[in-house]
Amino acid sequence: MPKNQMFTEMKKAAVARLMERNPLEIARTADVQYENGAFRLESLGKTVAVGYPSGAVAPSLAPWWELTLLHYLAQADGAPLTGRLLAFGALKDGMARGMDFDRKAEAAMRNCVSSPEKLRQRCAELGGAEIAAAADYAVRLPFLPRYPVTLQIWFADEEFAASGRLLLDESAGHYLGMEDAVTVGELLLELLFAK
């Protein structure tokens, strides 16, 4: 199946799942606003509207980003954030795909974190808020209202190369499955470290 057709089928299924739920219940459990036939939410510094029942996203985002928003709205169950951070590999069903992503993220950060100021600026553009952590720099990036991603970075010095990791709240599985979690992580790597 061609990639575009596969995406179209996945989006159709996501919209069908979304329509199985009451929009007011979705708004409550996903912590978003619902008015005039659309959910309004913030995602990485962008205000986004997702039509109900159409699933249309405005403004247009990368296709997999849009699909992830639909999955979040369809799956959200209102579980509170715990404040306990986990690597992707520690998530439910994360043994293979999550651990592979953790290695990919660590490699990307080792090779791409050359300008702390540029990274701080990019995180601020994405709506990130600096937080206290044992790392040289830590920021919580608001991918979705109940789905923050935490970036922790140790900058390079004369002895060590840069290193870092992306972490999710322990409640992440209440909002997105493993494949979507990795999609979120890969999107963030691209937005933060693409040249």
C-alpha positions as CSV (number, residue, x, y, z in Angstrom):
1,M,0.0,0.0,0.0
2,P,1.5,3.4,-0.9
3,K,2.4,5.6,2.0
4,N,-0.2,8.3,1.2
5,Q,-3.0,5.7,1.0
6,M,-1.9,4.1,4.2
7,F,-2.0,7.5,6.0
8,T,-5.5,8.2,4.5
9,E,-6.7,4.9,5.8
10,M,-5.2,5.5,9.3
11,K,-6.7,9.0,9.4
12,K,-10.1,7.6,8.4
13,A,-9.9,5.1,11.2
14,A,-8.8,7.7,13.7
15,V,-11.8,10.0,12.8
16,A,-14.1,7.0,13.2
17,R,-12.7,6.3,16.7
18,L,-13.1,10.0,17.6
19,M,-16.8,10.0,16.5
20,E,-17.5,7.1,18.9
21,R,-17.0,9.5,21.8
22,N,-19.1,12.4,23.0
23,P,-17.3,15.7,22.2
24,L,-17.9,17.1,25.7
25,E,-16.4,14.0,27.3
26,I,-13.4,14.3,24.9
27,A,-12.9,17.9,25.9
28,R,-13.0,17.0,29.6
29,T,-10.7,14.0,29.4
30,A,-8.2,15.6,26.9
31,D,-8.2,19.0,28.7
32,V,-9.2,20.9,25.6
33,Q,-11.9,23.4,24.7
34,Y,-14.9,22.4,22.5
35,E,-17.0,25.0,20.8
36,N,-18.6,25.5,17.5
37,G,-17.9,22.0,16.3
38,A,-14.2,22.1,16.9
39,F,-11.7,21.2,19.7
40,R,-9.2,24.0,20.4
41,L,-5.8,23.0,21.9
42,E,-2.2,24.1,22.1
43,S,0.5,21.9,20.6
44,L,4.1,23.0,20.7
45,G,3.4,26.7,20.6
46,K,0.6,26.5,18.0
47,T,-3.1,27.0,18.6
48,V,-4.9,24.2,16.6
49,A,-8.5,23.5,15.9
50,V,-9.7,19.9,15.2
51,G,-13.1,19.7,13.6
52,Y,-15.7,17.3,15.1
53,P,-16.8,15.1,13.5
54,S,-14.7,15.8,10.4
55,G,-11.3,15.5,12.0
56,A,-10.0,18.4,9.9
57,V,-7.0,20.1,11.5
58,A,-6.4,23.8,11.1
59,P,-3.9,25.2,10.5
60,S,-2.5,22.3,8.6
61,L,0.3,20.4,10.3
62,A,2.6,17.6,9.2
63,P,0.4,14.6,8.5
64,W,1.7,12.4,11.3
65,W,1.4,15.3,13.8
66,E,-2.3,15.6,12.8
67,L,-2.9,11.9,13.1
68,T,-1.3,12.0,16.6
69,L,-3.7,14.8,17.6
70,L,-6.7,12.7,16.5
71,H,-5.4,9.7,18.4
72,Y,-4.9,11.8,21.5
73,L,-8.5,13.1,21.4
74,A,-9.9,9.6,20.8
75,Q,-7.9,7.9,23.5
76,A,-7.6,10.5,26.3
77,D,-9.1,9.2,29.5
78,G,-8.4,12.1,31.9
79,A,-5.7,10.4,33.9
80,P,-3.7,13.1,35.8
81,L,0.0,13.7,35.2
82,T,2.0,11.9,37.9
83,G,5.2,13.9,37.6
84,R,7.2,10.7,37.3
85,L,9.3,10.7,34.1
86,L,10.0,7.6,32.1
87,A,12.2,6.9,29.1
88,F,10.2,5.7,26.0
89,G,11.6,2.2,26.5
90,A,10.0,2.1,30.0
91,L,6.5,2.7,28.7
92,K,4.0,-0.1,28.3
93,D,4.9,-2.0,25.1
94,G,8.1,0.1,24.9
95,M,10.7,-2.7,25.2
96,A,11.6,-2.8,21.5
97,R,10.3,0.3,19.7
98,G,10.7,2.6,22.7
99,M,14.2,1.5,23.6
100,D,15.2,1.8,19.9
101,F,13.8,5.4,20.0
102,D,15.7,6.2,23.2
103,R,19.0,5.2,21.5
104,K,18.1,7.3,18.4
105,A,17.3,10.3,20.5
106,E,20.5,10.0,22.6
107,A,22.6,9.8,19.3
108,A,20.8,12.8,17.9
109,M,21.5,14.9,20.9
110,R,25.1,13.7,21.1
111,N,25.7,14.8,17.5
112,C,23.5,17.9,17.3
113,V,23.7,19.9,20.5
114,S,26.3,22.4,19.6
115,S,24.6,25.7,20.5
116,P,23.0,25.9,23.9
117,E,21.5,29.3,23.1
118,K,20.0,28.1,19.8
119,L,18.5,25.1,21.6
120,R,17.0,27.3,24.3
121,Q,15.5,29.7,21.7
122,R,14.0,26.8,19.7
123,C,12.5,25.3,22.9
124,A,10.9,28.7,23.8
125,E,9.4,28.9,20.2
126,L,7.8,25.5,20.8
127,G,6.2,26.7,24.1
128,G,8.7,25.0,26.3
129,A,9.1,25.9,30.0
130,E,12.5,25.4,31.7
131,I,12.3,23.2,34.8
132,A,14.7,22.3,37.6
133,A,16.5,19.0,37.0
134,A,19.9,17.3,37.5
135,A,20.7,18.1,33.8
136,D,22.5,21.2,32.5
137,Y,19.2,22.2,30.8
138,A,15.8,20.8,31.2
139,V,12.6,21.9,29.6
140,R,9.0,20.7,29.5
141,L,7.6,20.8,25.9
142,P,3.8,20.9,25.7
143,F,3.0,18.5,22.9
144,L,-0.6,18.3,24.1
145,P,-2.3,19.5,27.2
146,R,-1.9,16.2,29.1
147,Y,1.1,15.0,27.1
148,P,4.2,17.0,27.9
149,V,7.6,15.8,26.8
150,T,10.6,16.6,28.9
151,L,14.0,17.3,27.3
152,Q,17.1,16.9,29.5
153,I,20.5,18.0,28.1
154,W,24.0,17.8,29.4
155,F,26.1,20.1,27.3
156,A,29.5,19.1,25.9
157,D,32.6,20.1,27.8
158,E,36.3,19.3,27.5
159,E,35.8,15.9,28.9
160,F,32.4,14.7,27.7
161,A,30.3,14.9,24.5
162,A,26.8,16.4,24.8
163,S,24.2,13.9,25.9
164,G,20.5,14.1,26.5
165,R,17.2,12.3,26.6
166,L,13.5,12.8,26.0
167,L,11.2,11.6,28.7
168,L,7.4,11.2,29.1
169,D,5.1,11.4,32.1
170,E,4.2,8.0,33.5
171,S,0.6,8.7,32.5
172,A,1.5,8.9,28.8
173,G,-0.1,5.5,28.0
174,H,-3.5,7.0,28.9
175,Y,-3.2,9.4,26.0
176,L,-1.2,7.8,23.2
177,G,0.0,4.3,22.3
178,M,3.7,3.3,21.8
179,E,3.7,4.1,18.0
180,D,2.3,7.5,18.6
181,A,4.7,8.2,21.4
182,V,7.6,7.5,19.1
183,T,6.0,9.7,16.4
184,V,5.9,12.5,18.9
185,G,9.5,11.9,19.9
186,E,10.7,11.8,16.2
187,L,8.8,15.0,15.5
188,L,10.4,16.7,18.4
189,L,13.9,15.6,17.4
190,E,13.2,17.1,13.9
191,L,11.9,20.3,15.3
192,L,14.7,20.8,17.8
193,F,17.8,19.5,16.0
194,A,17.2,19.7,12.3
195,K,19.8,21.8,10.6
